[in-house]
């Protein structure tokens, strides 16, 4: 019995190693595409972005005139939906445009309102 276990283990390991080195004739070998001809460039691909863009990046992308002033139409076209929806609340001076500072001030004010509402709400306890 002492000799059987090491012998069985050796056979088992050898069979597994042999199975890994064998290739099946049914599976074709993948062919690599030839390199592009000289003078042509391969299309540039970028990896998908899995991070959120900052407010500044989104503002810069939507501001097509690059003047630092974002109109309501630019916000809609730039997919800044919340800015377009609350544009009149953000544009407190009624200039017809908002700046990145206006957006930050609006977000700070909204955060302060939510925080005040959260602390002012009485904790409901049920006693029975």
Phi and psi in degrees as a GROMACS rama.xvg file:
@    title "Ramachandran Plot"
@    xaxis  label "Phi"
@    yaxis  label "Psi"
@TYPE xy
-62.8928  -33.1617  UNK-2
-83.2383  -23.935  UNK-3
-69.6958  -44.0133  UNK-4
-62.5531  -48.0764  UNK-5
-64.0309  -35.6306  UNK-6
-66.9678  -42.7971  UNK-7
-65.046  -39.5465  UNK-8
-65.1231  -40.7905  UNK-9
-64.6601  -41.7305  UNK-10
-64.8297  -43.0354  UNK-11
-62.1303  -45.4897  UNK-12
-68.0204  -38.8082  UNK-13
-66.5233  -39.1049  UNK-14
-66.35  -39.2817  UNK-15
-66.2804  -40.975  UNK-16
-67.6081  -37.8684  UNK-17
-66.8814  -37.2395  UNK-18
-68.0739  -31.3553  UNK-19
-72.7656  -30.4608  UNK-20
-84.2876  -17.7288  UNK-21
-78.642  143.57  UNK-22
-114.359  145.056  UNK-23
-84.283  133.176  UNK-24
-70.5512  -15.1956  UNK-25
-76.6208  -25.0099  UNK-26
-91.4433  122.299  UNK-27
-74.6047  153.271  UNK-28
-78.8406  129.789  UNK-29
-66.0334  135.687  UNK-30
-97.2803  135.305  UNK-31
-86.6673  142.615  UNK-32
-75.7349  147.955  UNK-33
-68.9264  154.875  UNK-34
-65.7712  154.38  UNK-35
-63.537  152.154  UNK-36
-64.4846  153.708  UNK-37
-65.1383  143.067  UNK-38
94.4726  -15.9874  UNK-39
-105.58  152.537  UNK-40
-113.006  144.079  UNK-41
-74.2872  149.436  UNK-42
-64.3918  139.824  UNK-43
-85.4207  123.824  UNK-44
-116.279  137.902  UNK-45
-110.317  150.899  UNK-46
-68.6732  146.176  UNK-47
-63.5763  142.193  UNK-48
-89.1935  124.076  UNK-49
-112.58  19.5873  UNK-50
-117.031  155.961  UNK-51
-77.9429  142.343  UNK-52
-80.3408  148.254  UNK-53
-74.3954  165.901  UNK-54
-60.5923  -38.6939  UNK-55
-64.9254  -42.0669  UNK-56
-64.7897  -42.0613  UNK-57
-67.4371  -39.272  UNK-58
-62.8986  -46.4452  UNK-59
-63.4883  -36.9839  UNK-60
-69.2921  -36.5859  UNK-61
-79.0769  -28.192  UNK-62
-79.7325  86.3906  UNK-63
-71.68  -23.3849  UNK-64
-85.0753  -12.0138  UNK-65
55.1528  38.4663  UNK-66
-107.653  1.95755  UNK-67
83.9964  2.86392  UNK-68
-115.881  123.757  UNK-69
-107.578  118.154  UNK-70
-85.5682  168.534  UNK-71
-65.0116  -37.7005  UNK-72
-65.7098  -40.1705  UNK-73
-64.752  -37.5101  UNK-74
-64.1269  -41.6544  UNK-75
-66.7081  -45.001  UNK-76
-67.3959  -29.28  UNK-77
-88.8744  9.53394  UNK-78
61.0149  32.4509  UNK-79
-96.6588  75.8654  UNK-80
-63.0822  -44.3428  UNK-81
-65.1949  -37.7622  UNK-82
-66.2994  -43.7879  UNK-83
-65.4521  -37.939  UNK-84
-68.7993  -39.0501  UNK-85
-106.252  27.1165  UNK-86
-59.7825  -42.9557  UNK-87
-67.0587  -29.9006  UNK-88
-75.0165  -33.8471  UNK-89
-75.3086  -39.9847  UNK-90
-84.0232  75.835  UNK-91
-70.2669  -26.2249  UNK-92
-88.5154  -3.15189  UNK-93
55.6142  48.5454  UNK-94
-84.668  -21.1251  UNK-95
94.8625  -0.39044  UNK-96
-150.006  162.676  UNK-97
-126.214  154.726  UNK-98
-110.718  172.377  UNK-99
-64.4145  -32.1098  UNK-100
-66.6316  -37.2352  UNK-101
-62.3368  -40.7723  UNK-102
-65.0105  -43.202  UNK-103
-64.8377  -40.789  UNK-104
-64.2244  -41.9779  UNK-105
-62.605  -43.9483  UNK-106
-65.5433  -38.5967  UNK-107
-65.1426  -40.8375  UNK-108
-65.719  -41.6888  UNK-109
-64.0076  -41.1968  UNK-110
-62.4445  -42.8439  UNK-111
-64.1913  -38.6221  UNK-112
-63.8198  -45.8788  UNK-113
-64.8809  -38.6295  UNK-114
-68.1327  -39.8992  UNK-115
-66.5845  -39.3598  UNK-116
-66.2516  -35.7915  UNK-117
-68.6575  -39.9575  UNK-118
-80.298  -27.5202  UNK-119
-79.9565  -23.8487  UNK-120
-67.2585  126.525  UNK-121
-68.6669  142.415  UNK-122
-73.7379  122.705  UNK-123
-86.6201  124.196  UNK-124
-121.062  139.832  UNK-125
-106.537  122.102  UNK-126
-117.853  129.226  UNK-127
